[in-house]
Amino acid sequence: MQLTPNKQNKCLLVSDFNISTFAGYLSNNNALPSICAEAAPFGQLFQVLLDGSMDCWRHDHEYVLVWTRPESVSPSFDLLLNYDNSKYDKIINEVDAFSDALLSAKDRAQFVFVPSWVTPTYVRGLGVIDMRQRCGIQSALMRMNLRLAENVEKSSNIYLLNTSRWIEMVGANAYSPKLWYLTKVAFSNAVFLQAVSDVKAACRAVKGQSRKIVILDMDDTIWGGTVGEVGWQNVVLGGHDHVGEAFVDFQKALKSLTQRGIILAIVSKNDEKNVFEVFDNHSEMILEKKDFAGWRINWQDKAKNIAELLEELRLGPQSAVFIDNSPHERALIKNSLPDVFVPEWPLDVTLYKSSLLALDCFDTAFISNEDQSRVRMYAEERDRESLRFEIPSIEEWLKKLNIRVLASDLNDDNLQRAAQLLNKTNQMNLRTRRMSEKELKMWADNENNFFWVFRVMDQFGDSGISGLAGLKIERDQAIVTDYVLSCRVLGRHVENAIAFFICDYAQKLKLRKIIAEYAETEKNKPCLDFFKKSGLEYEESKPSSFFWNTNRAFLPPEHIELVYNTVN
């Protein structure tokens, strides 16, 4: 499911306090995704979680948020709040019981969010000894949250949210005892506003809508000063200077993003030689040239440079964040490329790092091996392109790459990456089906369904799992339910290898015909263009419906070694 302004996603709010105010804030917040929030019956926490026949479950909910206070989940913790620790051992057992109730409800929604437990800021507990085990309130609370996290780790669609951060952002006004006594609302409106922002970010994360690339200016953004004027020796960076130290820490924060799969790029009005002199020679540089997937360093319009760079990297503008110290350049990109996220940037360099780390657009539901290797993969792609310019023809270049595609059945080891690729890929996606890990596994487990992942390797490296294919068998026909390919391997005829695999597999099953129906979206026209050239047949009157009679041979691409690692 794509997150669009016109699609309202239903969210059921399950709580032990009056959550109607939060429901209103969540439903009326303008950030994507658009959410219609509904509160479950008040004061019936365990009944709602355990009884799927209750009226509040009558709709299909995309999301469920279960927000509780620790004393309502654990009567023993409630006693501890009154300094009775006689039943300290029972607290963990009560957390386990709540976890079981959560797990019993997890299949009633695609995703379940659970804010962690906190106590009001005015609860001091036992003061200096409150963190001692088997004694203090905060000690018990930390163990409760840790146990809950361990328990829900069993489920791929339950996510814990950090309530403490919302309280810290608001401070002493996070709670109002009077509000609680009058209305049974547990937190202030300011806390609810912080929670809405994080819940929306979580919704985008689980749907694969996080930003993937940070495009950076250089002068007065990565270092202080204009390198073309002062030379690389005199830019402000590091040393015994608070401004230079702030630039170094900002670079460290940017580099840490690459460990999460976020790639970096440069768009700077500058001379390329001057910029890379800083990279090559300045001892305080944290970022290296190899940390960047691409760059446009020239004196042209930055909007044009960004558009060209994203096209080169096969990323859409909705994937990008642009950071520049110049308000003029930021305004230009906002107006020219509205899908690129352009955060307001502080004048004070000492706030650069904190401003970057506060952004919620990079939140993701998980980090795969492919994510952690993404920077390396882009470096390998530059090597491929370099070879391409050395070889006189595309055919010779493809042969030189020595491409190998490994086809494997969907399994527990590749399920997470398969779901990520299914939900993130837009351009080379036949039907743009969106499924959670649980839904994908359930679908693939059907005896009439087949699902495969394709790993792509060549002489420059391993591109990881880059393709997917799904088939549904109906009588003597194979229906292509999914055909997905990452754009980073597009143009190497991997797409042809997957098409051949599908046809070859259908022949081995002795099926008569293969049918592939293209479902149009705003972004997947490249998939239609490929299928029209693939060799599959279609009628001019219905150019989005493709078929292949298996009594004919479908030829594989000559330069690709296709390896079958399948058991089905």
C-alpha positions in Angstrom: 0.0 0.0 0.0 1.4 3.4 -1.0 1.1 6.4 1.2 -0.9 9.0 -0.7 -2.8 12.1 0.4 -6.1 10.6 -0.7 -5.7 7.3 1.2 -6.8 7.3 4.8 -5.2 4.6 6.8 -7.3 3.3 9.8 -5.6 3.2 13.2 -7.2 1.7 16.3 -6.1 3.3 19.6 -6.1 0.9 22.5 -5.5 2.5 25.9 -6.1 2.4 29.6 -6.7 6.2 29.7 -8.8 8.7 27.8 -7.1 8.9 24.4 -9.7 10.9 22.5 -7.6 14.0 22.4 -4.6 12.1 20.9 -7.0 10.5 18.4 -8.1 14.0 17.2 -4.5 15.2 16.9 -3.5 12.1 14.9 -6.5 12.3 12.6 -6.0 16.0 11.8 -2.3 16.0 11.4 -1.3 17.0 7.8 1.8 14.9 7.5 1.6 11.7 5.5 0.2 9.2 5.9 -3.3 10.4 6.4 -4.8 8.5 9.3 -8.3 8.1 10.6 -7.9 7.2 14.3 -10.5 5.5 16.4 -10.4 4.9 20.1 -11.3 1.4 21.5 -13.6 1.3 24.5 -12.2 3.1 27.5 -11.1 0.9 30.5 -11.2 -2.4 28.6 -7.5 -2.9 27.8 -7.2 -6.7 28.1 -10.7 -7.4 26.8 -9.9 -5.4 23.6 -6.6 -7.2 23.1 -7.9 -10.7 23.7 -11.3 -10.5 22.1 -11.2 -10.1 18.3 -15.0 -10.2 18.1 -15.5 -6.8 19.8 -17.1 -4.1 17.7 -13.9 -2.0 17.6 -12.3 -4.6 15.4 -15.1 -4.5 12.8 -12.9 -2.5 10.4 -9.6 -3.6 8.9 -7.0 -1.5 10.6 -3.7 -0.7 9.0 -2.3 0.2 12.4 -3.0 -0.4 16.0 -1.4 1.7 18.8 -1.5 0.3 22.3 -0.6 3.0 24.8 -0.8 2.1 28.5 0.5 3.2 31.9 2.7 0.7 33.7 0.5 0.6 36.8 -2.5 -0.5 34.9 -0.6 -3.4 33.2 1.1 -4.5 36.4 -0.9 -4.3 39.7 2.4 -5.2 41.5 4.1 -2.1 40.0 1.1 0.0 41.2 1.9 -1.3 44.7 5.6 -0.4 44.2 4.5 3.2 43.4 3.2 3.2 47.0 6.6 1.8 48.1 5.3 -1.7 48.7 7.9 -3.9 47.1 6.6 -7.1 48.6 5.5 -8.4 45.2 8.5 -7.2 43.2 8.9 -10.6 41.6 5.4 -10.6 40.1 6.0 -7.5 38.0 7.8 -9.4 35.3 5.1 -12.1 35.2 2.5 -9.4 34.7 4.6 -7.9 31.9 4.6 -11.4 30.3 0.9 -11.6 30.5 0.5 -8.2 28.8 3.0 -9.3 26.1 0.9 -12.4 25.5 -2.2 -10.3 25.1 -0.3 -8.0 22.6 0.9 -11.0 20.6 -2.6 -12.4 20.4 -3.8 -9.2 18.8 -0.9 -8.7 16.4 -2.6 -10.4 13.4 -5.6 -8.0 13.5 -3.5 -5.2 12.0 -0.6 -4.9 9.7 1.5 -3.0 12.2 1.2 -2.6 16.0 2.9 0.3 17.8 3.5 0.3 21.6 4.7 3.4 23.4 7.1 2.4 26.2 6.2 2.9 29.8 7.0 6.0 31.8 6.2 7.5 35.2 5.2 11.1 35.7 8.1 13.6 36.0 7.0 14.4 39.6 7.6 10.8 40.8 11.0 10.9 42.4 10.8 7.4 43.7 13.4 6.6 46.4 15.8 9.3 45.2 19.4 8.3 45.4 18.6 4.5 45.8 15.8 4.4 43.2 17.9 2.7 40.6 18.9 -0.1 42.9 17.5 -3.5 41.9 14.5 -4.9 43.8 14.0 -1.6 45.5 13.4 1.4 43.2 10.6 2.5 40.9 12.8 3.4 38.0 14.8 0.3 38.3 11.6 -1.8 38.0 10.4 0.3 35.1 13.5 -0.1 33.1 13.3 -3.9 33.6 9.6 -3.9 32.6 10.4 -2.1 29.3 13.3 -4.3 28.6 11.2 -7.4 29.2 8.5 -6.1 27.0 11.0 -5.4 24.2 12.4 -8.9 24.5 8.9 -10.5 24.4 7.6 -8.6 21.3 10.9 -9.3 19.4 9.1 -12.5 18.5 6.8 -10.6 16.2 7.9 -8.8 13.1 5.0 -6.3 13.1 5.2 -5.0 16.7 7.3 -1.9 17.3 8.1 -0.2 20.6 8.1 3.6 20.5 10.2 5.7 22.9 7.8 7.6 25.1 10.6 9.0 27.3 11.7 11.2 24.4 8.3 12.8 24.2 8.3 13.6 27.9 11.9 15.0 27.7 11.0 17.2 24.8 8.1 18.7 26.8 9.6 18.7 30.3 7.8 19.5 33.5 4.6 20.3 31.6 4.2 16.8 30.3 1.8 15.9 33.0 -1.2 17.6 34.7 -2.6 16.0 37.8 -5.7 18.1 37.5 -6.3 17.0 33.9 -6.0 13.4 35.1 -8.5 13.8 37.9 -11.0 15.7 35.7 -10.8 13.8 32.4 -8.6 10.7 32.9 -6.2 12.1 30.2 -2.7 10.8 31.2 -0.5 13.3 29.3 -0.6 16.9 28.2 -1.4 18.1 24.7 2.2 18.9 24.1 3.2 15.3 24.7 0.4 14.1 22.3 1.8 16.4 19.6 5.3 14.9 20.0 3.8 11.5 19.9 1.8 12.3 16.7 5.1 13.3 14.9 6.8 10.0 15.9 3.8 7.8 15.1 3.6 9.3 11.6 7.4 8.7 11.2 6.9 5.1 12.3 4.1 4.6 9.8 6.3 5.9 7.0 9.2 3.7 8.2 7.2 0.5 8.2 5.9 1.3 4.7 9.4 1.9 3.3 8.8 5.6 2.8 12.0 6.8 4.5 14.4 9.1 2.7 17.4 7.4 1.2 19.9 10.1 0.2 21.3 13.3 1.6 22.5 15.8 -1.0 25.0 18.3 0.5 26.5 21.6 -0.3 30.2 22.0 0.7 31.3 25.6 1.5 30.0 26.6 5.0 28.0 23.3 5.2 30.7 20.6 5.5 33.5 23.0 6.3 33.8 26.7 7.1 34.7 29.2 4.4 34.8 29.2 0.6 37.5 26.9 -0.5 37.9 28.6 -3.9 38.9 31.8 -2.1 40.8 30.7 1.0 42.3 27.4 -0.3 42.0 24.0 1.3 44.6 24.8 3.9 42.5 27.6 5.4 39.0 26.2 5.5 37.6 26.0 9.1 37.6 22.4 10.1 38.6 20.8 13.4 41.5 22.2 15.4 41.2 24.1 18.7 38.2 26.0 17.5 34.5 25.5 18.5 33.3 26.1 14.9 35.9 23.7 13.4 34.9 21.1 16.0 31.2 21.5 15.2 31.9 20.9 11.4 33.9 17.7 12.3 31.0 16.4 14.5 28.5 17.2 11.7 30.6 15.1 9.3 30.7 12.3 11.8 26.9 12.4 12.1 26.6 12.3 8.3 29.0 9.3 8.1 27.0 7.5 10.7 24.0 7.7 8.4 25.8 5.6 5.8 25.9 2.8 8.3 22.1 2.8 8.2 22.0 2.6 4.5 21.6 6.3 3.8 23.8 7.5 0.9 25.5 10.8 0.5 25.9 13.0 -2.5 27.4 16.4 -3.3 25.8 19.3 -5.2 28.0 22.4 -4.9 28.7 25.5 -6.9 32.4 25.2 -7.0 35.4 23.9 -8.9 35.7 20.2 -8.5 39.5 20.4 -8.2 39.2 22.7 -5.2 36.6 20.6 -3.4 38.5 17.3 -3.7 41.7 19.0 -2.6 40.1 19.4 0.8 39.1 15.7 0.7 42.6 14.6 -0.3 44.7 16.8 1.8 42.9 18.1 4.9 43.8 16.0 7.9 40.6 16.8 9.8 38.2 15.6 7.1 36.0 12.8 8.4 34.1 12.2 5.1 36.0 10.6 2.2 35.4 10.7 -1.5 34.3 7.1 -1.3 31.5 8.0 1.1 29.6 9.7 -1.7 27.5 7.9 -4.3 27.8 10.8 -6.8 28.3 14.5 -7.2 27.7 17.5 -9.3 30.3 20.1 -8.6 30.0 23.0 -11.1 28.5 26.4 -11.5 25.2 25.3 -13.0 21.7 25.6 -11.4 21.5 23.4 -8.3 17.9 22.2 -9.1 19.1 20.9 -12.5 22.1 19.3 -10.9 20.0 17.5 -8.3 17.5 16.3 -10.9 20.3 14.9 -13.1 22.1 13.3 -10.1 19.0 11.6 -8.8 18.3 10.3 -12.3 21.9 9.0 -12.5 21.5 7.2 -9.2 18.1 5.9 -10.1 16.4 7.6 -7.2 13.2 9.7 -7.1 13.1 13.2 -5.6 10.9 11.8 -2.8 14.0 9.9 -1.7 16.1 12.9 -1.2 17.0 15.4 1.5 18.9 18.6 0.5 21.1 20.4 3.1 22.5 23.8 2.2 23.5 26.7 4.5 22.1 29.2 1.9 18.4 30.2 2.3 18.4 31.2 -1.3 19.5 27.8 -2.6 17.0 26.1 -0.2 14.2 28.2 -1.5 15.1 27.4 -5.1 15.0 23.6 -4.5 11.7 23.8 -2.5 10.1 25.6 -5.4 11.7 23.6 -8.3 11.7 20.2 -6.7 8.9 20.1 -4.2 9.3 16.3 -3.5 12.8 16.8 -2.2 12.8 17.5 1.5 14.6 20.7 2.3 14.9 21.2 6.1 15.3 24.7 7.5 19.0 24.9 8.4 20.3 26.9 11.4 22.7 29.8 11.1 24.7 28.5 14.1 27.2 25.9 13.0 27.1 24.3 16.5 23.5 23.3 15.8 24.3 21.4 12.6 24.8 18.0 14.2 21.7 18.2 16.4 19.5 19.4 13.6 20.6 16.4 11.4 20.0 13.9 14.2 16.6 15.3 15.0 15.2 14.6 11.5 12.7 11.8 11.5 12.7 11.2 7.7 15.5 8.5 7.9 13.5 6.3 10.3 13.3 2.7 9.0 11.7 -0.5 10.3 14.8 -2.5 9.9 18.4 -2.4 8.5 19.3 -5.1 6.1 22.7 -6.3 5.0 22.0 -4.6 1.7 21.3 -1.3 3.5 24.6 -1.5 5.4 26.4 -2.2 2.1 24.7 0.5 0.0 27.7 2.9 0.0 30.0 0.1 -1.2 27.5 -0.9 -3.8 27.4 2.6 -5.3 31.2 2.7 -5.4 31.1 -0.6 -7.3 28.6 0.9 -9.6 31.0 3.8 -10.4 33.6 1.1 -11.3 31.1 -0.5 -13.7 30.3 2.8 -15.4 34.0 3.5 -15.7 34.5 0.1 -17.5 31.5 0.9 -19.7 33.3 4.0 -21.1 36.4 1.9 -21.8 34.4 -0.8 -23.8 33.3 0.1 -27.3 29.8 -1.5 -27.1 27.1 -2.3 -24.5 27.3 -6.0 -25.5 31.0 -6.2 -24.8 30.6 -4.3 -21.5 27.9 -6.7 -20.3 30.1 -9.7 -21.2 33.0 -8.2 -19.3 30.9 -7.8 -16.1 30.5 -11.6 -15.7 27.1 -11.2 -14.2 25.7 -14.1 -12.1 22.1 -14.2 -10.9 21.2 -16.6 -8.1 17.5 -17.5 -7.8 16.3 -18.8 -4.4 13.0 -19.6 -2.8 11.6 -17.2 -0.2 12.7 -18.3 3.2 13.2 -17.0 6.7 16.7 -15.7 5.9 15.7 -13.5 3.0 12.1 -12.7 4.0 13.0 -9.3 5.6 14.9 -8.1 2.6 12.2 -9.4 0.2 9.5 -7.5 2.0 11.7 -4.3 2.0 12.3 -4.6 -1.7 8.6 -5.3 -2.4 7.5 -2.2 -0.5 10.2 0.2 -1.6 10.5 -0.5 -5.3 8.3 1.7 -7.5 9.7 1.9 -11.1 10.4 -1.8 -12.0 7.3 -3.2 -10.3 4.7 -4.9 -12.3 1.8 -4.6 -9.9 3.1 -2.6 -7.0 1.7 -5.0 -4.4 2.6 -4.0 -0.9 2.7 -6.6 1.8 4.2 -6.9 5.3 6.6 -9.8 6.1 3.8 -11.7 7.7 1.4 -11.2 4.7 4.2 -12.2 2.2 5.1 -15.3 4.0 1.4 -16.4 4.3 0.9 -15.8 0.6 4.0 -17.7 -0.4 3.1 -20.6 1.9 0.0 -21.3 -0.2 0.6 -24.5 -2.3 -0.5 -22.7 -5.5 1.8 -19.8 -5.0 5.5 -19.5 -5.7 7.8 -16.6 -4.7 11.6 -16.2 -5.5 14.3 -13.7 -4.7 17.2 -13.0 -7.0 20.7 -12.1 -5.9 22.9 -10.3 -8.4 26.7 -10.5 -8.5 29.4 -9.5 -11.0 33.2 -9.0 -11.1 32.9 -5.8 -9.1 30.9 -7.1 -6.2 27.7 -8.4 -4.8 24.6 -6.2 -5.3 22.6 -8.3 -2.9 19.0 -9.4 -3.3 17.9 -7.1 -6.1 14.9 -8.8 -7.7 11.6 -10.7 -6.9 9.2 -12.8 -8.8 5.8 -14.3 -7.7 3.6 -16.8 -9.5 0.1 -17.9 -8.8 -1.0 -21.2 -10.5 -4.6 -21.3 -11.7 -5.5 -24.5 -13.5 -2.9 -24.7 -16.4 -1.9 -21.1 -16.3 0.8 -19.1 -14.3 -0.3 -15.6 -13.2 2.7 -13.3 -12.6 1.7 -11.6 -9.3 5.0 -9.9 -8.7 7.9 -8.8 -10.9 10.2 -6.4 -9.0 13.7 -5.3 -9.8 15.9 -2.7 -7.9 16.8 0.2 -10.2 20.4 -0.1 -9.2 20.8 -3.2 -11.4 18.6 -2.1 -14.2 20.0 -2.1 -17.7 22.3 -5.1 -17.3 19.7 -7.5 -18.6 19.0 -8.9 -15.1 15.4 -8.1 -15.9 15.6 -10.4 -18.9 17.1 -13.2 -16.8 14.2 -13.0 -14.3 11.7 -13.1 -17.2 13.4 -16.2 -18.5 13.4 -17.8 -15.1 9.6 -17.3 -14.9 9.0 -18.8 -18.3 11.4 -21.6 -17.7 9.8 -22.5 -14.4 6.3 -22.5 -15.9 7.5 -24.9 -18.6 9.0 -27.2 -15.9 5.6 -27.2 -14.2 4.0 -28.2 -17.6 1.8 -25.2 -17.6 0.2 -24.0 -20.8 0.4 -20.2 -20.5 1.9 -17.4 -18.6 -0.1 -14.2 -18.0 1.3 -10.9 -16.6 -1.1 -8.0 -16.0 0.6 -4.6 -15.7 -1.1 -2.3 -13.0 -0.2 1.3 -13.8 1.1 3.7 -11.1 2.6 7.2 -11.4 6.1 5.7 -11.3 6.2 2.2 -12.9 6.2 3.0 -16.6 9.8 1.6 -16.9 8.3 -1.8 -16.1 5.7 -1.5 -18.9 8.4 -0.4 -21.3 10.5 -3.4 -20.4 7.7 -5.9 -20.8 6.9 -4.5 -24.2 10.5 -5.3 -25.3 10.9 -8.5 -23.3 9.7 -11.0 -25.9 6.4 -11.6 -24.1 3.4 -11.1 -26.4 0.6 -8.5 -26.1 -2.2 -7.2 -28.2 -2.1 -3.6 -29.4 -5.7 -3.1 -28.2 -4.6 -4.2 -24.6 -0.9 -3.2 -24.2 -0.9 -3.8 -20.5 -1.7 -7.5 -20.7 1.2 -9.8 -21.5 1.2 -13.6 -22.2 3.5 -16.4 -23.3 2.6 -19.8 -24.5 5.0 -22.3 -23.0 5.2 -24.5 -26.1 7.6 -21.9 -27.4 11.2 -21.3 -26.2 12.0 -18.1 -24.3 15.7 -17.4 -24.7 17.9 -16.4 -21.7 20.3 -13.4 -22.0 23.6 -14.9 -23.2 26.0 -13.0 -20.9 24.3 -13.9 -17.6 24.8 -17.0 -15.6 21.5 -17.9 -14.0 21.9 -20.3 -11.0 18.9 -22.1 -9.6 19.0 -22.5 -5.8 15.4 -23.6 -5.4 13.6 -26.6 -3.9 10.0 -26.0 -5.2 
